[in-house]
Amino acid sequence: VEQKKIDVAILGAGTAGLAARRGVLRAKRSVLLIDPGPLGTTCARVGCMPSKLLIAAADAASLAREAGVFGVRCERVRVDGPAVLERVRRERDRFVGSVLVGTSEAARRGELLQGRGRLIGPHTLQVDDHTVVEAGTVIVATGSSPWVPPPYRSLGDLLLGSAGVFELDDLPESVLVVGTGIIGLELGQALHRLGVRTTIVGIGGFVGPLLDPRMKAEALAIFGRELDIHPDMHFESVERVEGGARLRYTTEAGEARDQVFARVLVAAGRKPNLDGLGLDRAGIVFPAGKVPAFDPATMQVGDSHIFLAGDVDDDRPLLHEAADEGAIAGQNAATWPDVMRHPRRTPLGIVFCDPQIAVVGAPWSAMACDRNRVGEADYADQGRARVMNQNRGRVRIYGEAGTGLLHGAEMLGPRVEHTAHLLAWAIQQRLTVSQALAMPFYHPVFEEGIRTALRDLEEHLRIGHAHGDPCEEFGPGA
Ligand SMILES: Cc1cc2nc3c(=O)[nH]c(=O)nc-3n(C[C@H](O)[C@H](O)[C@H](O)COP(=O)(O)OP(=O)(O)OC[C@H]3O[C@@H](n4cnc5c(N)ncnc54)[C@H](O)[C@@H]3O)c2cc1C
């Protein structure tokens, strides 16, 4: 068994782990990345990038089908499944290739060890059965794995994880998508638009990340017109039958359904990869199924020499947050026991369904404050949206009476991936509604939609007496 001694050991060479390595190197400490592979990160291999590639194909099919509105005739749209999937993989492989440049550089410098790591003592890691590593500090950046609800586990090879979709040779005839969260909504709508008979079911009434009841209702109405989607079905049974998986359930409207699908795509949430890491050997105790308590400003677990980063901490499971957390953990693990607090960015989440969904700033659940006011705009008559035949959706922006500060927004509409950034930047800069409205708005653009909502919010901020305690702090660092 080989022995190694290192300042910082990082479990996981994903986005968070790679960012952590750069953080350690900037602080001029020695570092070792440990990962069993496959390398290339979840984002590039099976996450953000291939899902957006599949959605791009679906959007192309949808645009072609709807072109008749403009007087452009291409009704006989044919989707070539193998060609769609072939492009997804080809482009995906390019993205993975550029990530692998980073990991190969680490390997050349002797900073990458292939294998699964686990703690066998407070500062000692066992990597497979070939190496023992002594490390001053340890960063756990092991990511997360799809969670399959128990009744579906017996379906065996009929099950597709989100990763499995991108490996198919051809599109299946039909798919049951389990989960109406971000991944279920994105992939479910994409498969539907690519001609796959698709039903999307969930329990609990989730529609992506939306929490504002008004927004959820609007989203459900819009998606319900296009998709067979049931976010709060009553599950009865699922079983393997001739030809696929048979699901029996009752819809929210009370309709009993009995359907057979060729494949089942499970997108019912992800679970942090914490099992078998031996964190108890470092004195970290936490309830089963939970994540050890850590400080998101330092990424340190308690006052220990263990740091978390990325999806494994189950806090903000997004690419840019994984990279930030890796950088914070890397720097602090390198200088431990001195650790610095780092302000976090204004929360921003985007779903690439159509119309797109975005959530910005403080969550709706934090809007209980009695000073909170809402401004909203409907895209039905928005100029640019009508021009583009994309006039569906709504935006609701939240602000605080008294201070006039912007706190957050939930958005459903055309290209909100862009307008959500404007709002997130405005919130992080602590702009008031009036300051945001003083910024230039061109005409005719989608951004005018958020101007309408901001004007509405400004009106509402004037109504009623601003009383009570100031709302919680939502700015950067919150
Ligand atoms: C379908 C899908 C679509 C997504 N779309 C988006 C999007 O559009 N935008 C966005 O911001 N985010 C998106 N995400 C989320 C994003 O991909 C993740 O937030 C991000 O990849 C997390 O990075 P990470 O470093 O925490 O984990 P990973 O990249 O998964 O890295 C974890 C690494 O740890 C390794 N590992 C596991 N166990 C051990 C062990 N015991 N020892 C050593 N190594 C170990 C694994 O092999 C892996 O390489 C999407 C995710 C999915 C699944």
The ligand as a MOL file (V3000), in Angstrom:
LIG
                    3D

  0  0  0     0  0            999 V3000
M  V30 BEGIN CTAB
M  V30 COUNTS 53 58 0 0 0
M  V30 BEGIN ATOM
M  V30 1 C -29.7480 16.6370 -15.4650 0
M  V30 2 C -29.1040 17.7660 -14.6930 0
M  V30 3 C -29.1880 19.0540 -15.1920 0
M  V30 4 C -28.5850 20.1080 -14.5080 0
M  V30 5 N -28.6840 21.3590 -15.0400 0
M  V30 6 C -28.0980 22.3990 -14.3870 0
M  V30 7 C -28.1420 23.7090 -14.9490 0
M  V30 8 O -28.7090 23.9400 -16.0210 0
M  V30 9 N -27.5360 24.7040 -14.2770 0
M  V30 10 C -26.9090 24.4950 -13.0690 0
M  V30 11 O -26.3860 25.4550 -12.4810 0
M  V30 12 N -26.8390 23.2540 -12.5220 0
M  V30 13 C -27.4180 22.2150 -13.1500 0
M  V30 14 N -27.3210 20.9550 -12.6150 0
M  V30 15 C -26.6270 20.7890 -11.3130 0
M  V30 16 C -25.0970 20.7690 -11.4780 0
M  V30 17 O -24.7620 19.8310 -12.4620 0
M  V30 18 C -24.4590 20.4400 -10.1430 0
M  V30 19 O -24.8270 21.4340 -9.1960 0
M  V30 20 C -22.9290 20.3700 -10.1800 0
M  V30 21 O -22.5060 19.5560 -11.2200 0
M  V30 22 C -22.3740 19.8550 -8.8400 0
M  V30 23 O -20.9730 19.7110 -8.8950 0
M  V30 24 P -20.2030 18.8900 -7.7730 0
M  V30 25 O -18.7590 19.1950 -7.9270 0
M  V30 26 O -20.8210 19.1050 -6.4490 0
M  V30 27 O -20.4880 17.3470 -8.1110 0
M  V30 28 P -19.9390 16.3860 -9.2850 0
M  V30 29 O -19.5840 17.1320 -10.5140 0
M  V30 30 O -20.9480 15.3070 -9.3710 0
M  V30 31 O -18.5820 15.7990 -8.6980 0
M  V30 32 C -18.5550 14.8360 -7.6670 0
M  V30 33 C -17.3780 13.9180 -7.8910 0
M  V30 34 O -17.1660 13.1580 -6.6930 0
M  V30 35 C -16.7250 11.8700 -7.0610 0
M  V30 36 N -16.9120 10.9750 -5.8880 0
M  V30 37 C -18.0700 10.4440 -5.4120 0
M  V30 38 N -17.8010 9.6930 -4.3230 0
M  V30 39 C -16.4570 9.7480 -4.1020 0
M  V30 40 C -15.5710 9.1970 -3.1230 0
M  V30 41 N -15.9960 8.4240 -2.1120 0
M  V30 42 N -14.2400 9.4620 -3.2180 0
M  V30 43 C -13.7920 10.2590 -4.2010 0
M  V30 44 N -14.5790 10.8220 -5.1440 0
M  V30 45 C -15.8970 10.5710 -5.0930 0
M  V30 46 C -17.5540 11.5420 -8.2930 0
M  V30 47 O -16.9220 10.5220 -9.0680 0
M  V30 48 C -17.5790 12.8880 -9.0030 0
M  V30 49 O -16.5470 13.0120 -9.9650 0
M  V30 50 C -27.8920 19.8710 -13.2870 0
M  V30 51 C -27.7850 18.5630 -12.7800 0
M  V30 52 C -28.3830 17.5190 -13.4740 0
M  V30 53 C -28.2450 16.1250 -12.9210 0
M  V30 END ATOM
M  V30 BEGIN BOND
M  V30 1 1 1 2
M  V30 2 1 2 3
M  V30 3 2 2 52
M  V30 4 2 3 4
M  V30 5 1 4 5
M  V30 6 1 4 50
M  V30 7 2 5 6
M  V30 8 1 6 7
M  V30 9 1 6 13
M  V30 10 2 7 8
M  V30 11 1 7 9
M  V30 12 1 9 10
M  V30 13 2 10 11
M  V30 14 1 10 12
M  V30 15 2 12 13
M  V30 16 1 13 14
M  V30 17 1 14 15
M  V30 18 1 14 50
M  V30 19 1 15 16
M  V30 20 1 16 17
M  V30 21 1 16 18
M  V30 22 1 18 19
M  V30 23 1 18 20
M  V30 24 1 20 21
M  V30 25 1 20 22
M  V30 26 1 22 23
M  V30 27 1 23 24
M  V30 28 2 24 25
M  V30 29 1 24 26
M  V30 30 1 24 27
M  V30 31 1 27 28
M  V30 32 2 28 29
M  V30 33 1 28 30
M  V30 34 1 28 31
M  V30 35 1 31 32
M  V30 36 1 32 33
M  V30 37 1 33 34
M  V30 38 1 33 48
M  V30 39 1 34 35
M  V30 40 1 35 36
M  V30 41 1 35 46
M  V30 42 1 36 37
M  V30 43 1 36 45
M  V30 44 2 37 38
M  V30 45 1 38 39
M  V30 46 1 39 40
M  V30 47 2 39 45
M  V30 48 1 40 41
M  V30 49 2 40 42
M  V30 50 1 42 43
M  V30 51 2 43 44
M  V30 52 1 44 45
M  V30 53 1 46 47
M  V30 54 1 46 48
M  V30 55 1 48 49
M  V30 56 2 50 51
M  V30 57 1 51 52
M  V30 58 1 52 53
M  V30 END BOND
M  V30 END CTAB
M  END
